[in-house]
Amino acid sequence: MASNGDVDISQLSPEQQSALEQYTQVTAQDIKDAIPLLQRSQWNVQIAVAKFFDGEGPDLVAEAMAAQNDIPRQPARHENLQESLASSRPFGGRPLPRARPDPAPRIVPQPPTTHRPPWLLAVLFAPFNVGYRALSTFFRTFMYIFTFLPASIRPRSITTSMTSGWKGTMGRRMLMPRDTAARFKREFEEEYGSTGLPFHEGGFAQALDLAKKELKFLLIVLMSPEHDDTESFTRETLLAPEIVNFVSDPDNNIVLWGGNVLDSEAFQVAAEYNCTKYPFSCLVCLTPKEGGSSSSTRMSIVKRLVGPLPPSTYLAELQTAVGKYAPDLAGVRAERAAHEVARSLRTEQDSAYERSLARDRERARQRREAEAAAADAEKRARQKAEAAELRAAQRKQWRRWRAATIAPEPPADAKDVVRLALKMPGNDRVVRRFAGATTVEELYAFVECYDVLNGSEDDTEEYYASEKPARKPDGYEHEYRFRIASPLPRVVYEPDEGVTLAATIGRSGNLIVEDVIPDDDEDDEDEDKESEAGA
């Protein structure tokens, strides 16, 4: 096999090459850096992956061996019959399967329930109740007096029950889980000073959920102030520097929770976890392999430490349990990280697809709107053209009808005649006589129908050849597109049917016919300008 840089991969065994290939596929680390990390991890891919993502912590095996070498004597071996049988090989065969650890229940403290006795029994036992209260008051007063004695001659039972830190059941109120944890930490620090132990400032259920969520170990420490070994265990073992450093090291992923069994929550934890001797320590973690699958969420008790133990033994037991189950947690942690990366990638892909789909929908909507606007504009143009065509036809029909109603020109010798000279828009000059009673509106009609009367319109011959006379169009209101005015002085004459020419103009006059742009054409020009501005 070819070498990579300064590393000769051909010298590795097939198992080591397979482990190297699996590790590099997950971490994408350089081979020259991956091989030393795998060597330090005993070629265990899960441990190496956990060290790559979480950082390398202390060598647990080396620390355990160093701790064993430091003690002057061989520590006692704490092993039960089940573990001995599991580690032995009966009849030369394979060892028994590893025992499944006990489950670690999630405990939420329940308030104590008080049962009121019946009224008759309460009356009968009232004297005994009064006597018990009086005796309890006298006993508490007697113990309070003894607290003023020097500590050297004061009985330990009184010291234990009356000190501010570890007081007995008298007057110990039940608090919420977070307040109970704060009280335990405060009393512990008042008794032993600043210890450096990172006690979890929350209830047991919250500590268990935190260890389960973040894939950490939960170290439970239960203490009984009334037990004789509590003082020595706390000062000599729990507060030993190596124990404090091991528990406080973030690389070991340990959540520490402590409780006083005089509190309701710690008492319920002791009962559920089968605590029979104090001081009691218990290590809990997620056991995916014991649960049957890597996705199991079963929290189990992986180590119990009962009674007073030397610091070296206590530390060795914790290190062994942590080293035994850390690879499983590392594997689950890596699997969760891979799932999180895949979920994030899938979310980004879905988001990109949704954005692309939204853009396509927007483009389709704009295209539909543009097509609808174009179709609407085409429809309006078609309707407008049809309306213009119909209006032009009606206008032409009205002109034919109106031309037939105009009175002929009076003779030259007729009386009451108005002689007008009209300058048409095409610079044509028309001179014509009108009767004095002719209205101004009829003068407008004459100018409008002049082409028909003069025979200069295209279909005039067809009109005169037709035997059917033209009739007025139904529903048509004619609008004159010109105005008639006199130049000097300038006076505009409106098409009024009640005003005659003789009364308005007199016997003669020179008039000008001026074209006027109709409102329809102005509207069309405005619409064209607006469409051009919008485009």
C-alpha positions as CSV (number, residue, x, y, z in Angstrom):
1,M,0.0,0.0,0.0
2,A,1.3,3.5,-0.8
3,S,2.5,5.7,2.0
4,N,1.0,9.1,2.8
5,G,3.6,11.7,3.5
6,D,5.8,10.4,6.3
7,V,3.4,7.7,7.4
8,D,3.7,4.2,5.9
9,I,0.2,2.7,5.8
10,S,1.5,-0.6,4.6
11,Q,2.9,-1.4,8.0
12,L,-0.6,-1.3,9.6
13,S,-2.6,-4.5,10.0
14,P,-5.8,-5.0,8.1
15,E,-7.9,-4.2,11.2
16,Q,-6.0,-1.0,11.8
17,Q,-6.3,0.0,8.1
18,S,-10.1,-0.7,8.3
19,A,-10.3,1.4,11.5
20,L,-8.3,4.2,9.8
21,E,-10.6,4.2,6.8
22,Q,-13.7,4.4,9.0
23,Y,-12.2,7.2,11.1
24,T,-11.2,9.3,8.1
25,Q,-14.6,8.9,6.5
26,V,-16.3,10.3,9.6
27,T,-13.8,13.1,10.5
28,A,-12.0,13.8,7.2
29,Q,-8.8,14.3,9.2
30,D,-5.4,13.9,7.6
31,I,-3.9,10.4,7.8
32,K,-0.7,11.6,9.4
33,D,-2.7,13.2,12.3
34,A,-5.3,10.4,12.4
35,I,-2.9,7.5,13.0
36,P,-1.4,8.9,16.3
37,L,-4.9,9.7,17.6
38,L,-6.1,6.1,16.8
39,Q,-3.0,4.7,18.5
40,R,-3.7,6.7,21.7
41,S,-7.3,5.4,21.5
42,Q,-6.1,1.7,21.1
43,W,-7.5,1.8,17.5
44,N,-11.1,2.1,18.8
45,V,-12.9,4.2,16.2
46,Q,-15.7,5.4,18.6
47,I,-13.2,6.6,21.2
48,A,-11.1,8.3,18.5
49,V,-14.2,10.0,17.0
50,A,-15.3,11.2,20.4
51,K,-11.8,12.6,21.1
52,F,-11.8,14.4,17.7
53,F,-15.2,16.1,18.2
54,D,-15.0,16.7,22.0
55,G,-11.3,17.1,22.5
56,E,-8.9,14.7,24.2
57,G,-9.2,14.4,28.0
58,P,-6.9,12.7,30.4
59,D,-5.9,9.0,29.9
60,L,-8.3,7.3,32.3
61,V,-6.3,4.0,32.3
62,A,-3.0,5.8,33.0
63,E,-4.5,7.8,35.8
64,A,-6.1,4.7,37.4
65,M,-2.7,2.9,37.3
66,A,-1.0,5.9,38.8
67,A,-3.5,6.2,41.6
68,Q,-3.1,2.5,42.4
69,N,0.7,2.9,42.6
70,D,0.4,5.8,45.0
71,I,-1.5,4.0,47.7
72,P,0.6,2.1,50.2
73,R,-1.5,-1.0,50.3
74,Q,-3.6,-3.0,47.8
75,P,-7.2,-1.7,48.0
76,A,-9.9,-4.1,48.9
77,R,-11.7,-5.6,45.9
78,H,-15.4,-4.7,45.8
79,E,-17.1,-7.3,43.7
80,N,-20.3,-9.2,44.2
81,L,-21.0,-12.8,43.2
82,Q,-22.8,-11.8,40.0
83,E,-19.8,-9.8,38.7
84,S,-17.4,-12.6,39.6
85,L,-19.5,-15.2,37.7
86,A,-19.8,-12.8,34.8
87,S,-16.0,-12.3,34.6
88,S,-15.1,-15.9,35.0
89,R,-15.1,-18.6,32.3
90,P,-17.2,-21.5,33.6
91,F,-15.9,-24.9,32.5
92,G,-13.4,-23.3,30.1
93,G,-16.1,-21.8,28.0
94,R,-17.0,-18.2,27.1
95,P,-17.7,-15.7,29.9
96,L,-21.3,-15.0,31.0
97,P,-23.0,-12.1,29.3
98,R,-22.7,-8.7,31.0
99,A,-25.5,-8.1,33.5
100,R,-28.0,-5.5,32.4
101,P,-27.7,-2.5,34.7
102,D,-30.6,-1.4,36.9
103,P,-32.8,1.3,35.4
104,A,-32.4,4.8,36.8
105,P,-35.9,6.2,37.5
106,R,-36.8,9.8,37.1
107,I,-38.1,11.1,40.5
108,V,-40.2,14.2,41.0
109,P,-40.7,14.9,44.7
110,Q,-44.3,14.6,46.0
111,P,-45.5,16.7,48.9
112,P,-46.3,14.7,52.0
113,T,-50.0,14.0,52.5
114,T,-51.5,14.5,55.9
115,H,-54.5,12.5,57.0
116,R,-56.8,14.1,59.5
117,P,-58.1,11.7,62.0
118,P,-61.9,11.4,62.6
119,W,-63.4,14.0,64.9
120,L,-64.1,11.4,67.7
121,L,-60.5,10.1,67.7
122,A,-59.2,13.6,67.7
123,V,-61.2,14.4,70.8
124,L,-60.1,11.1,72.6
125,F,-56.4,11.6,71.8
126,A,-56.3,15.4,72.5
127,P,-54.7,15.0,76.0
128,F,-52.0,12.8,74.5
129,N,-51.4,15.3,71.7
130,V,-51.0,18.2,74.3
131,G,-48.6,16.1,76.3
132,Y,-46.5,15.2,73.3
133,R,-46.2,18.8,72.3
134,A,-45.2,19.9,75.8
135,L,-42.6,17.2,76.0
136,S,-41.2,18.1,72.5
137,T,-41.0,21.7,73.6
138,F,-39.1,20.8,76.7
139,F,-36.7,18.5,74.8
140,R,-35.9,21.2,72.2
141,T,-35.2,23.7,75.0
142,F,-33.0,21.2,76.8
143,M,-31.0,20.6,73.6
144,Y,-30.7,24.3,72.8
145,I,-29.1,24.9,76.3
146,F,-26.5,22.2,75.5
147,T,-25.5,24.0,72.3
148,F,-23.7,26.6,74.5
149,L,-21.3,24.0,75.8
150,P,-17.8,23.8,74.3
151,A,-17.5,21.5,71.3
152,S,-15.1,19.2,73.1
153,I,-17.6,18.2,75.8
154,R,-20.7,18.6,73.8
155,P,-22.3,15.3,72.7
156,R,-22.0,14.6,68.9
157,S,-25.7,13.8,68.6
158,I,-26.6,17.3,69.8
159,T,-24.0,18.9,67.6
160,T,-25.3,17.1,64.6
161,S,-29.0,17.8,65.2
162,M,-28.7,21.4,66.2
163,T,-26.0,22.9,64.0
164,S,-27.2,25.4,61.4
165,G,-25.7,23.3,58.5
166,W,-27.0,19.9,59.3
167,K,-30.1,20.3,61.5
168,G,-32.4,17.4,62.1
169,T,-36.0,16.9,61.1
170,M,-37.2,19.5,63.6
171,G,-38.1,22.6,61.7
172,R,-36.8,21.4,58.3
173,R,-39.3,22.8,55.8
174,M,-40.0,21.1,52.5
175,L,-39.0,23.4,49.6
176,M,-39.2,23.3,45.8
177,P,-36.5,21.2,44.1
178,R,-34.4,24.1,43.0
179,D,-34.6,25.7,46.5
180,T,-33.7,22.4,48.1
181,A,-30.6,22.1,46.0
182,A,-29.6,25.6,46.8
183,R,-30.1,24.9,50.5
184,F,-28.0,21.7,50.3
185,K,-25.1,23.6,48.6
186,R,-25.2,26.4,51.1
187,E,-25.2,24.1,54.1
188,F,-22.4,22.0,52.5
189,E,-20.3,25.1,52.0
190,E,-21.0,26.4,55.5
191,E,-19.8,23.1,56.9
192,Y,-16.8,22.4,54.7
193,G,-16.0,25.7,53.1
194,S,-15.5,26.4,49.4
195,T,-14.9,22.9,48.0
196,G,-14.9,23.5,44.2
197,L,-17.4,20.6,43.7
198,P,-19.8,21.7,40.9
199,F,-23.1,20.7,42.5
200,H,-26.1,21.0,40.1
201,E,-28.3,23.8,41.2
202,G,-31.6,22.1,40.4
203,G,-33.8,19.3,41.2
204,F,-33.0,15.6,40.7
205,A,-35.3,15.3,37.7
206,Q,-33.7,18.3,36.0
207,A,-30.2,16.9,36.6
208,L,-31.3,13.5,35.2
209,D,-32.8,15.2,32.1
210,L,-29.7,17.3,31.6
211,A,-27.4,14.2,31.7
212,K,-29.8,12.4,29.3
213,K,-30.0,15.3,26.9
214,E,-26.3,16.2,26.8
215,L,-25.1,12.5,27.0
216,K,-23.3,13.0,30.3
217,F,-22.7,11.0,33.5
218,L,-24.8,11.8,36.5
219,L,-23.0,11.3,39.8
220,I,-25.5,11.1,42.7
221,V,-24.2,11.7,46.2
222,L,-26.6,11.1,49.2
223,M,-25.6,12.0,52.7
224,S,-27.1,11.4,56.1
225,P,-25.9,14.0,58.7
226,E,-26.8,11.5,61.5
227,H,-24.4,8.8,60.1
228,D,-21.0,8.5,61.8
229,D,-19.1,8.0,58.5
230,T,-20.5,11.1,56.8
231,E,-17.9,13.5,58.2
232,S,-14.8,11.4,57.4
233,F,-16.1,10.4,53.9
234,T,-16.8,14.0,53.0
235,R,-13.5,15.4,54.2
236,E,-11.1,12.5,53.2
237,T,-12.7,11.1,50.1
238,L,-15.3,13.4,48.4
239,L,-13.1,16.5,49.0
240,A,-9.8,14.8,48.0
241,P,-8.1,16.9,45.3
242,E,-8.0,14.1,42.8
243,I,-11.8,13.4,43.2
244,V,-12.6,17.2,42.9
245,N,-10.4,17.5,39.8
246,F,-11.9,14.4,38.2
247,V,-15.5,15.5,38.8
248,S,-14.9,19.1,37.8
249,D,-13.0,18.2,34.6
250,P,-15.4,19.1,31.7
251,D,-13.8,16.4,29.5
252,N,-15.3,13.7,31.8
253,N,-18.8,15.0,31.2
254,I,-20.0,14.5,34.8
255,V,-23.1,16.2,36.3
256,L,-22.8,16.2,40.1
257,W,-26.0,16.2,42.2
258,G,-26.1,15.9,46.0
259,G,-28.8,15.7,48.5
260,N,-29.5,15.4,52.2
261,V,-31.7,12.5,53.0
262,L,-33.5,14.7,55.6
263,D,-35.0,16.5,52.6
264,S,-38.0,14.9,50.9
265,E,-36.5,14.8,47.4
266,A,-33.2,13.1,48.5
267,F,-35.2,10.7,50.7
268,Q,-37.3,9.6,47.7
269,V,-34.2,9.2,45.6
270,A,-32.6,7.0,48.3
271,A,-35.7,4.9,48.4
272,E,-36.0,4.5,44.6
273,Y,-32.3,3.7,44.2
274,N,-32.2,1.1,47.0
275,C,-29.8,3.0,49.2
276,T,-29.2,0.8,52.3
277,K,-26.0,2.3,53.6
278,Y,-24.5,5.8,53.9
279,P,-22.7,7.6,52.4
280,F,-24.1,6.5,49.1
281,S,-22.8,7.4,45.6
282,C,-24.3,6.3,42.3
283,L,-23.2,6.8,38.7
284,V,-26.0,7.0,36.1
285,C,-25.7,7.4,32.3
286,L,-27.5,6.5,29.1
287,T,-26.9,2.9,28.1
288,P,-27.8,2.5,24.4
289,K,-26.4,-1.0,24.0
290,E,-28.2,-2.2,27.1
291,G,-31.4,-0.8,25.8
292,G,-31.2,-2.9,22.7
293,S,-30.5,-0.2,20.1
294,S,-28.3,2.9,19.6
295,S,-31.4,5.1,19.7
296,S,-32.4,3.8,23.2
297,T,-33.1,6.5,25.8
298,R,-32.8,4.2,28.8
299,M,-30.9,5.7,31.8
300,S,-29.3,3.1,33.9
301,I,-27.3,2.8,37.1
302,V,-23.8,1.8,36.0
303,K,-22.0,1.9,39.4
304,R,-22.9,2.0,43.1
305,L,-20.4,3.1,45.7
306,V,-21.7,2.4,49.2
307,G,-20.1,3.2,52.5
308,P,-16.8,4.9,53.2
309,L,-14.1,4.2,50.6
310,P,-10.5,5.4,50.2
311,P,-10.0,8.2,47.7
312,S,-8.0,6.0,45.4
313,T,-10.6,3.2,45.3
314,Y,-13.4,5.7,44.9
315,L,-11.6,7.4,42.0
316,A,-10.6,4.0,40.4
317,E,-14.2,2.8,40.5
318,L,-15.5,6.1,38.9
319,Q,-12.8,6.0,36.2
320,T,-13.5,2.4,35.4
321,A,-17.2,3.0,35.0
322,V,-16.7,6.2,33.0
323,G,-14.1,4.5,30.7
324,K,-16.5,1.5,30.2
325,Y,-19.5,3.6,29.0
326,A,-17.8,6.6,27.5
327,P,-17.3,5.0,24.1
328,D,-21.0,4.2,23.9
329,L,-21.9,7.8,24.8
330,A,-19.3,9.0,22.3
331,G,-20.9,6.8,19.6
332,V,-24.4,8.1,20.4
333,R,-23.0,11.7,20.4
334,A,-21.4,11.2,17.0
335,E,-24.6,9.7,15.7
336,R,-26.6,12.6,17.0
337,A,-24.2,15.0,15.5
338,A,-24.5,13.2,12.1
339,H,-28.2,13.3,12.4
340,E,-28.2,17.0,13.3
341,V,-25.9,17.7,10.3
342,A,-28.2,15.7,8.0
343,R,-31.3,17.4,9.5
344,S,-29.7,20.8,9.0
345,L,-28.8,19.9,5.4
346,R,-32.3,18.6,4.8
347,T,-33.7,21.8,6.3
348,E,-31.5,24.0,4.1
349,Q,-32.5,21.9,1.0
350,D,-36.2,22.2,1.9
351,S,-35.8,26.0,2.4
352,A,-34.0,26.4,-0.9
353,Y,-36.7,24.3,-2.6
354,E,-39.4,26.4,-1.0
355,R,-37.7,29.7,-2.1
356,S,-37.3,28.3,-5.7
357,L,-40.9,27.2,-5.7
358,A,-42.0,30.7,-4.4
359,R,-40.0,32.4,-7.1
360,D,-41.6,30.1,-9.8
361,R,-45.0,30.8,-8.3
362,E,-44.3,34.6,-8.4
363,R,-43.1,34.4,-12.0
364,A,-46.2,32.3,-13.0
365,R,-48.4,34.9,-11.2
366,Q,-46.8,37.8,-13.0
367,R,-47.0,35.9,-16.3
368,R,-50.7,35.3,-15.7
369,E,-51.3,38.9,-14.7
370,A,-49.5,40.1,-17.8
371,E,-51.5,37.7,-20.0
372,A,-54.7,38.8,-18.4
373,A,-53.8,42.5,-18.7
374,A,-52.9,42.0,-22.4
375,A,-56.1,40.1,-23.0
376,D,-58.1,42.8,-21.2
377,A,-56.4,45.5,-23.2
378,E,-57.1,43.7,-26.4
379,K,-60.7,43.2,-25.4
380,R,-61.0,46.9,-24.5
381,A,-59.4,47.9,-27.8
382,R,-61.7,45.6,-29.8
383,Q,-64.8,46.9,-27.9
384,K,-63.6,50.4,-28.5
385,A,-63.0,49.8,-32.2
386,E,-66.5,48.2,-32.5
387,A,-68.0,51.1,-30.6
388,A,-66.2,53.6,-32.8
389,E,-67.2,51.7,-35.9
390,L,-70.9,51.7,-34.7
391,R,-70.7,55.3,-33.8
392,A,-69.2,56.2,-37.2
393,A,-72.0,54.2,-38.9
394,Q,-74.6,56.0,-36.8
395,R,-73.0,59.3,-37.5
396,K,-73.1,58.7,-41.2
397,Q,-76.8,57.6,-41.0
398,W,-77.6,60.6,-39.0
399,R,-76.0,62.9,-41.5
400,R,-78.0,61.3,-44.3
401,W,-81.2,61.7,-42.3
402,R,-80.4,65.2,-41.3
403,A,-79.4,66.2,-44.9
404,A,-82.9,65.2,-46.0
405,T,-84.5,67.6,-43.4
406,I,-82.5,70.7,-44.3
407,A,-84.6,73.4,-46.0
408,P,-83.5,74.4,-49.6
409,E,-81.8,77.7,-50.2
410,P,-84.4,80.6,-50.6
411,P,-84.5,82.3,-54.0
412,A,-82.6,85.6,-54.5
413,D,-85.7,87.8,-54.5
414,A,-87.0,86.2,-51.3
415,K,-87.5,88.5,-48.3
416,D,-86.2,88.1,-44.7
417,V,-83.1,86.3,-46.0
418,V,-79.8,86.0,-44.2
419,R,-76.7,85.9,-46.5
420,L,-73.7,84.1,-44.9
421,A,-70.2,83.5,-46.1
422,L,-68.8,80.4,-44.4
423,K,-65.1,79.6,-44.4
424,M,-64.9,75.8,-44.1
425,P,-61.9,74.0,-42.4
426,G,-60.5,73.0,-45.8
427,N,-60.2,76.7,-46.8
428,D,-63.3,76.3,-49.0
429,R,-65.6,79.3,-49.0
430,V,-69.3,78.7,-49.1
431,V,-71.8,81.5,-49.7
432,R,-75.5,80.6,-49.1
433,R,-78.7,82.3,-48.3
434,F,-80.8,81.1,-45.3
435,A,-84.3,82.0,-44.2
436,G,-84.4,84.5,-41.4
437,A,-86.3,82.0,-39.2
438,T,-83.5,79.4,-39.6
439,T,-82.1,78.4,-36.3
440,V,-78.4,78.3,-35.4
441,E,-78.7,74.5,-34.9
442,E,-79.9,74.1,-38.5
443,L,-76.9,76.2,-39.6
444,Y,-74.7,73.7,-37.8
445,A,-76.6,70.8,-39.5
446,F,-76.0,72.4,-42.9
447,V,-72.2,72.6,-42.2
448,E,-72.2,69.0,-40.9
449,C,-74.1,67.7,-44.0
450,Y,-72.5,69.9,-46.6
451,D,-70.5,67.0,-48.1
452,V,-73.8,65.1,-48.4
453,L,-75.7,68.0,-49.9
454,N,-72.8,68.9,-52.2
455,G,-72.4,65.3,-53.3
456,S,-68.7,65.1,-52.4
457,E,-69.0,62.2,-50.0
458,D,-67.9,58.7,-51.3
459,D,-71.3,57.0,-51.0
460,T,-73.5,60.0,-51.8
461,E,-74.5,58.5,-55.2
462,E,-75.4,55.3,-53.5
463,Y,-77.4,57.2,-51.0
464,Y,-79.3,59.1,-53.6
465,A,-79.8,56.0,-55.7
466,S,-81.4,54.2,-52.8
467,E,-85.2,54.3,-52.7
468,K,-85.4,53.8,-49.0
469,P,-85.0,57.2,-47.2
470,A,-82.6,57.3,-44.3
471,R,-84.0,57.4,-40.7
472,K,-82.7,58.8,-37.5
473,P,-80.5,56.2,-35.6
474,D,-82.1,54.9,-32.4
475,G,-80.4,56.1,-29.2
476,Y,-77.9,58.3,-31.0
477,E,-77.1,61.8,-29.8
478,H,-75.2,63.7,-32.4
479,E,-72.3,65.9,-31.3
480,Y,-70.9,68.6,-33.5
481,R,-67.1,68.5,-33.8
482,F,-66.7,72.1,-34.9
483,R,-67.9,75.5,-33.8
484,I,-69.0,78.5,-35.8
485,A,-67.7,81.9,-34.8
486,S,-67.5,85.4,-36.2
487,P,-63.9,86.8,-36.6
488,L,-64.4,90.5,-35.6
489,P,-65.6,90.8,-33.0
490,R,-65.1,87.2,-32.1
491,V,-68.3,85.6,-31.1
492,V,-68.9,81.8,-30.9
493,Y,-72.4,80.7,-31.8
494,E,-73.6,77.6,-30.0
495,P,-76.0,75.2,-31.8
496,D,-79.2,76.4,-30.2
497,E,-82.5,75.4,-31.6
498,G,-84.4,78.3,-30.0
499,V,-82.2,81.1,-31.6
500,T,-82.7,82.2,-35.2
501,L,-80.0,83.5,-37.6
502,A,-81.8,86.8,-38.1
503,A,-81.8,87.5,-34.4
504,T,-78.2,86.5,-33.8
505,I,-76.3,87.4,-36.9
506,G,-78.5,89.8,-38.7
507,R,-78.9,90.1,-42.5
508,S,-75.4,89.0,-43.5
509,G,-72.2,87.9,-42.0
510,N,-68.8,86.3,-42.4
511,L,-68.4,83.2,-40.3
512,I,-65.5,80.7,-39.7
513,V,-66.0,77.0,-39.1
514,E,-63.4,75.8,-36.6
515,D,-62.7,72.1,-35.9
516,V,-62.9,70.9,-32.3
517,I,-61.1,67.8,-31.0
518,P,-63.8,65.5,-29.4
519,D,-63.5,64.3,-25.9
520,D,-63.1,60.7,-27.1
521,D,-60.0,61.5,-29.0
522,E,-58.6,63.4,-26.0
523,D,-59.3,60.4,-23.7
524,D,-57.6,58.1,-26.2
525,E,-54.5,60.3,-26.3
526,D,-54.4,60.4,-22.5
527,E,-54.7,56.6,-22.3
528,D,-51.9,56.2,-24.9
529,K,-49.7,58.5,-22.9
530,E,-50.4,56.6,-19.6
531,S,-49.7,53.2,-21.3
532,E,-46.4,54.5,-22.7
533,A,-45.4,55.9,-19.3
534,G,-46.3,52.6,-17.6
535,A,-44.3,50.6,-20.2
